[in-house]
Amino acid sequence: MERDPIASGRLYTLFTIWLLPEVFALTFRRPWGLWPAVVFVAGGAAIGLAGSLTGAGVWNPVLAGWTYAGDLLAWGALAVSFPVAIFTRSPGCELGALPWLLAGRQGGAAPRPGCAVGLDRLDAWEAARRR
C-alpha cells in the first residue's frame, strides 16, 4: 500500500480532479458544473478523516481505492475517446468523441466548444489552415 501518494508520483490525480467535470458533462450530456470534482474531493476528504479518526491513517486503503476509481474513470474515458476522436475526426473536445459518434454525428450532438485538455484549439487551427 502506498503511504505517501505525492512521493509515489500520483500527482496525476490532480488532473483527474480537473477532468472529472468534463467527463461527466460529456458522458451524461448534462451540465454538471464543478460538482463531480467537488464530490470527488469531498468524498476523499471524508474518507481520509474517517481513516484518521479510526487509526488507519489519512491515506488508507479505502481512500486509495477512491482515488484509483476516480483516476480510472477520467483516464479511461480519455484512453477510449482519443483514438475514437482521431479515427472519426470528431469536432471539438476529444472527450466528446463517443457521444458525438453514438448520436449519429448530428450537428446538435457535437461536443460543446472548449475542452479541458485544449485540443479544440488545435482543431480550430487546422480548420483555418485548410481554408
N, C-alpha and C positions, 0 to 999 in steps of 0.2 A: 504494500500500500504506500502511496506517495505521502510523505509527511509535509512537504512544502511545495505547493503547486507552482510557485514562482521559480524556485530553484530547479524544478524539474522541467522547465521550459513550456509550461502550459499557458503561456500568455495568449495563445490563440483563442482562449475563452473570451477575452476582451472583444475579439472580432465576432464571436458568436453573439454576444450581447448586442453588438452593433447591427448584425444581420437579422436577428430574430424578427423585428418588426416587418422587414421586407418579406421574409419567408412566409410569415403568417398572412400578410396582406395579399400577396400574390397567390398563395395556396388556397386560401378560403375566400378570395375575391371580395373582401370587406375591408374597409379602412379601420385598422385596429389601433393606429397611432403607436405610441411607445409602450402600450400595455403589455405586450409579450415580453419585452425586456424588463419592465418593472416587475412583473410577476416572477420572472426567472431570477432576478437579483434578490427580490424579497423572499422568495422560497429558499434560495441558497442561504440568505442571512438567518432565516428562521431555523433551518436545518443545522447550521453552524452553531447558533445559540443553544439549540436543544442538545447538541453534542457536547458543547462546553459545559452545560449545566449537569449533564449526566456523567461527566467524566471521560467521555470518549474523545474529547478534544474538538476544537473547532473544525479542523479538516478531518473528517471521519468517513467511513465507507459509504454512508448514506449521501453525504454531500458530494463525494467523489462520483457516485452513481448519478446524482442530479446533474452535475456539470457535464459528465460524459454523455448523458442523454441529450442535453441541450446542444453540445458540440456535434453529436451525431446527426441531430435534426438539421441544424443550419448547414454544416459542411456536406452532409449527404444530399441536401437539396441542391447545393452548388455543384457537387460532383455529377449529378444527373443532368442538371439544367445547362451547364456549359457545353457539353457535347451536343445536346439537342439544339441549343441555340446556334451552334456552328453549322450543323448539318441542315437545319431547316431555314437558316438565315432569318430568324425571327427578329422583328424590330424591337428597339427599346431595351429594357433591362433583361439581362441574361437569366435572371431568376424567373422571369415571366414566360420563358420559352415553352414550358409544359402546358400552362393554362392556355397560352396562345394556340398551341398545336391542338389541344383537346377541344378547343372552342371552334375548330374548323377554320382557323386563320381569318376570322371575320374582323373587319376594321374596328368594331366596337369592343372586341375581346382582346385587342392588342394591349400589352402591358402599358401602364402609365409611364409618362416620361420621367426621367430621373431614376437613378439607381444607386444603391448603397456602394457598389463596387466601382461604378463610374464608366463602365464600358458603353453606356448610352452616348457618351461624348465622342467616343471613337466611331460609333455607328454614324453619328451625325457628320463627323468629319469625312468619313468615307463616302457618304451620300453626296456631300457637297463637292467632293473631289471628282466624282464621276460625271457631274454636270459640267 
